[in-house]
Amino acid sequence: MILPKDLLSESYRKPKVILCQTNKDKICQLDATGLTGTFKFNSYSEISFNVASIYHDLITGEQKRTPYYDYIEGLRLVYLEGFGYFQLQNPELYSDGIQEYKQINAYSLEYALSQKYLETFIINKGDVGDTIGSIDGVVLYNPLDVDHSLLHLVLQKAYGWTIGHVDDELASQSRSFEVDRESIYDFIMNDMCDTFKCYVEFDTINNTVNVYSENEIERFIGDGETDTFKLSNGISETTTVTINGHVVTQYKYNEDTKELILTPAPAQGDIVEVTD
C-alpha cells in the first residue's frame, strides 16, 4: 500500500473517510471516530473505526439519523484519504446505552483477491511426465502476448485490476507452477514472489499491481573497449557480478570512486550486471 508522503510530518491531519459503492462511486463522508490503522508492507493493511447511528445537527440543534447509516455494510468500500480503498467487513453493532454504533473493520482492497481463485492452473509443466493442460512458454510479463504472460493469466479473474510497473529484469523470466485451487492473492504473495524473488505493491487508488525485484541491479552494455564502470550503490559481501548471466570473480573494485574494473573489457553487446 502506498502511504502519504507527509504521514510523519507535523502538518499531517486526520484523513477523511468516504463511504463508496463497490465500483468506487462515492456515497458520502463518514463521521468516523476512533480511527486506527495497521499498514503492512507484505500483507494487506487494516483500518477500524466507529460510526454512530445518530448525530447532532449544529445548525438546528436536533438529533438526526446519520445519512446512509444502513449503507455501511460488508463488501462496500471506504476511501481513506491519501491511503487508498478498503473493503468493509460486516460491522458489529453495539450500544453505549444512549445510541447505537457500528464498529467497523476494513481491509485494503487487494484483500478482495483472496476471495477469487485460480483452479487447475498449470504453467510451464508441459515437459513433465503426463501433465495435461499446461500453458507453456509463459514469462512473468509480456504485454505483447498476454496468453503467455503470467501476470495477465493470473489477473483474468481479478475484475478491475491491471498491471502497472514490472521491473525489466523480471519481465522475461520464466518459472513453473501447478496449482489445484488457490486464491489469487495467495498465489501472488507466496508462489510468485517466492519463485521470482520479487515483491508486489498494490495501488488501490489506480487498481494496479506493481512488481519489483528484491535485488538491486545495475546493468551496463559492453562496447568492446570500456573496462571501467561507475556504480551507484557500490559493492558489498553479497554482491554478484555477471557477464551474460555468468558469474565473474576476476575484477577490481575501487571503494573510493565506486568503480568496477573488468579485465578484459566486455565485448560489444555483453550484458554486465551487478546484483545485490
Secondary structure by P-SEA (a helix, b strand, c coil): cccccccccccccbbbbbbbcccccccccccccbbbbbbbccbbbbbbbccccccccccccccccccccccccccbbbbcccbbbbbbcbbbbbbcccbbbbbbbbcccccccccccccccccccccccccccccccccccccccccccaaaaaacccccccccccccccccccbbbbbccccaaaaaacaaaaaacbbbbbccccbbbbbbbcbbbbbbbbcccccbbbbcccccccbbbbccccccccccccccccbbbbccccccbbbbbbcc
